[in-house]
């Protein structure tokens, strides 16, 4: 009997795969527990449609990420902050503040979780900060921390 897995099944396969199983295993274990459906023509067509939709969604997300990367290229963010005599900031600059300033100054919306700040910025200066716009796509943002006059 052939079935399409609805969930990952250890030792058998991953979700969405079409696998051949023993008749009893399929009828008495996989089907009643909702782990699989019988591999009929309608079920196969539905699975293919789901895969197409998933591919389209992934493509749209990638295109959005590329558009965001194009917007971020060459952008320089200037943040003013209070500081002590040695150039040390009172408080620190976080990824949330960078996202807010990016939105305010350049009208570019970036999720703060995508800003990969290794540690908070605590000193005046220029920083190169990576922003992961897509799992395999990173853009570098230049951030200048200036003293607040």
C-alpha positions as CSV (number, residue, x, y, z in Angstrom):
1,X,0.0,0.0,0.0
2,X,1.2,3.5,-0.8
3,X,0.6,6.4,1.6
4,X,1.4,10.1,1.8
5,X,2.8,11.1,5.1
6,X,1.1,14.0,6.9
7,X,3.8,14.2,9.6
8,X,7.4,13.0,10.0
9,X,7.4,9.4,11.0
10,X,10.6,8.1,12.5
11,X,12.1,5.3,10.4
12,X,9.7,5.8,7.6
13,X,10.0,9.3,6.1
14,X,9.2,13.0,6.2
15,X,6.0,14.9,5.9
16,X,4.8,15.1,2.3
17,X,6.7,12.0,1.1
18,X,5.0,9.2,-0.7
19,X,6.1,5.8,0.8
20,X,5.2,2.2,0.4
21,X,4.2,0.4,3.6
22,X,2.7,-2.9,4.6
23,X,-1.1,-3.0,4.3
24,X,-1.7,-3.7,8.0
25,X,0.8,-1.0,9.2
26,X,-1.0,1.6,7.0
27,X,-4.6,0.6,7.8
28,X,-4.1,-0.1,11.5
29,X,-1.5,2.5,12.6
30,X,-0.8,5.3,10.1
31,X,-4.3,6.1,8.8
32,X,-6.2,6.0,12.2
33,X,-3.6,8.2,13.9
34,X,-3.7,10.8,11.1
35,X,0.0,10.3,10.3
36,X,-0.8,9.5,6.6
37,X,-3.5,9.4,3.9
38,X,-3.9,6.8,1.2
39,X,-2.0,7.7,-2.0
40,X,-5.0,8.2,-4.3
41,X,-4.9,10.4,-7.4
42,X,-6.8,13.2,-5.6
43,X,-4.4,13.1,-2.6
44,X,-1.4,13.1,-4.9
45,X,-2.8,16.1,-6.8
46,X,-3.5,17.9,-3.5
47,X,0.1,17.2,-2.4
48,X,1.5,18.6,-5.6
49,X,-0.7,21.7,-5.3
50,X,0.6,22.3,-1.8
51,X,4.2,21.9,-3.0
52,X,3.6,24.5,-5.8
53,X,2.0,26.9,-3.3
54,X,5.0,26.5,-1.0
55,X,7.4,27.1,-3.8
56,X,5.5,30.3,-4.8
57,X,5.5,31.5,-1.3
58,X,9.2,30.9,-0.9
59,X,9.8,32.8,-4.2
60,X,7.8,35.8,-3.0
61,X,9.6,35.9,0.3
62,X,13.0,35.8,-1.6
63,X,11.9,38.6,-3.9
64,X,10.8,40.7,-0.9
65,X,14.2,40.0,0.7
66,X,16.0,41.0,-2.4
67,X,14.0,44.3,-2.6
68,X,14.8,45.0,1.0
69,X,18.5,44.3,0.4
70,X,18.5,46.7,-2.5
71,X,16.9,49.4,-0.3
72,X,19.5,48.8,2.5
73,X,22.5,49.0,0.2
74,X,24.5,52.1,0.8
75,X,22.3,53.3,3.6
76,X,24.1,55.0,6.5
77,X,22.3,55.4,9.7
78,X,23.2,58.2,12.1
79,X,22.2,57.9,15.8
80,X,22.9,60.6,18.3
81,X,23.3,59.7,21.9
82,X,24.4,61.2,25.2
83,X,27.9,60.2,26.3
84,X,30.6,60.6,29.0
85,X,34.0,62.3,28.5
86,X,35.7,59.2,27.3
87,X,33.1,58.7,24.5
88,X,31.3,56.0,26.4
89,X,27.5,56.1,26.0
90,X,25.0,56.5,28.8
91,X,23.1,53.3,28.2
92,X,23.7,51.5,24.9
93,X,22.3,51.2,21.4
94,X,20.4,48.0,20.8
95,X,19.0,46.3,17.7
96,X,15.5,47.6,18.6
97,X,16.8,51.2,18.5
98,X,18.6,50.6,15.2
99,X,15.3,49.2,13.7
100,X,13.4,52.2,15.0
101,X,15.9,54.7,13.7
102,X,16.0,53.0,10.3
103,X,12.2,53.3,10.1
104,X,12.2,56.9,11.2
105,X,15.2,58.2,9.1
106,X,14.9,56.1,5.9
107,X,11.3,54.7,6.1
108,X,12.7,51.2,5.8
109,X,11.0,48.6,8.0
110,X,13.2,45.8,9.3
111,X,12.4,43.3,12.0
112,X,14.7,43.9,15.0
113,X,15.5,40.1,15.1
114,X,17.1,40.3,11.7
115,X,19.6,42.8,12.9
116,X,22.6,40.7,14.0
117,X,24.2,42.9,16.6
118,X,26.8,40.8,18.4
119,X,26.7,43.0,21.5
120,X,25.1,46.3,22.3
121,X,26.9,49.4,21.1
122,X,28.4,51.3,24.1
123,X,31.0,53.7,22.5
124,X,30.8,56.5,20.0
125,X,32.0,55.5,16.5
126,X,31.2,53.8,13.2
127,X,29.9,50.3,13.1
128,X,29.2,47.8,10.3
129,X,26.2,45.8,11.3
130,X,24.9,42.7,9.4
131,X,21.2,42.4,8.7
132,X,20.0,39.0,7.6
133,X,17.2,39.7,5.2
134,X,16.8,36.1,4.1
135,X,18.4,32.9,5.6
136,X,21.3,33.0,3.0
137,X,21.2,36.7,2.3
138,X,22.9,39.3,4.5
139,X,23.3,43.1,4.0
140,X,25.8,45.3,5.9
141,X,24.4,48.5,7.4
142,X,26.8,51.4,8.4
143,X,25.8,52.9,11.7
144,X,27.4,56.1,13.0
145,X,27.0,57.0,16.7
146,X,27.5,60.7,17.1
147,X,27.4,62.7,20.4
148,X,24.2,64.5,21.2
149,X,24.9,68.2,21.3
